[in-house]
Amino acid sequence: MNKSHEVEYCNLELRFDRRQIRYFIKALIQEGFSLYWNESDQHFIISIRSGRKLVKLKFQRIGERYKIIGNYSIKDEKLAELMEKMIGDTRGHAIVKRFRDRQILIENIMFGEIIRTVEISGVEHKVLFQREPVITTEHIMQAFKSSRIEERIPVLKLELNYELAVLHEALAEDDAEKADHALKRLEELRQEMLMLEC
C-alpha cells in the first residue's frame, strides 16, 4: 500500500476480539505513540496523540466482539501503516483515500486485499487496478455465517448507484469501453445482490 501525506479511512468494516485490540494498543506503544483508552458497556475508545492532533478510534461492542465505527483522517505515516495492518489482519473491508498534491488515490479493500485502485486528478479519474472478482465457496460460507450480510446489502446498493452513475457518464461521453466496463461491473454486483437476498 502506497505512502502519502494524508490518508482517510471510510466505510470501515473491521471486527475484533479483545486480544486483537490489546495487540493493536501494544503496537502503538512500541511505535512510541502517546495514547489512552477508556471502555464502557457500549464502546471501547483509543485516543492517540499524533503530532498536535488527537485521533480517537471508536470500537462498538457487539456481544463478545467489537466493530470499529466512524471515518478517520490520519496524517502520521506510521499510524497509517498500523491502521492498514489492522485492516489486513482482520481481513476487513474499507475505502482508503490517499491525498497528494492535487491528486487522490482511492483503494477499495475487501477481505483485507485491494480489489480496486482509482486515481483522481482534477475532474479526470482512471482505474489503475481492478482485480477480477473471485468468489470462493469459503467466502460464501463466511458471508452466510456472519451478520455482515445485512450490513453488506446497503454498501452494495451504494456500489450499484456508483456504477450506474459511471455508466450514465460513459453514455453521455459516448465512451463505449467505459460503458462496457460499467455494465460488466453492474452484472457482478447484481449477481452478488441476488446471492445475498436469497
Secondary structure, DSSP 8 states (H G I E B T S, - for coil): ----SEEEEEEEE-EE-HHHHHHHHHHHHHTT-EEEEEE-SSEEEEEEEETTEEEEEEEEEETTEEEEES-EEE--HHHHHHHHHHHHHTT-EEEEEEEETTEEEEEEEETTEEEEEEEEETTEEEEEEE------HHHHHHHHHSTHHHHHHHHHHHHHHHHHHHHHHHHHHT-HHHHHHHHHHHHHHHHHHHHHH-
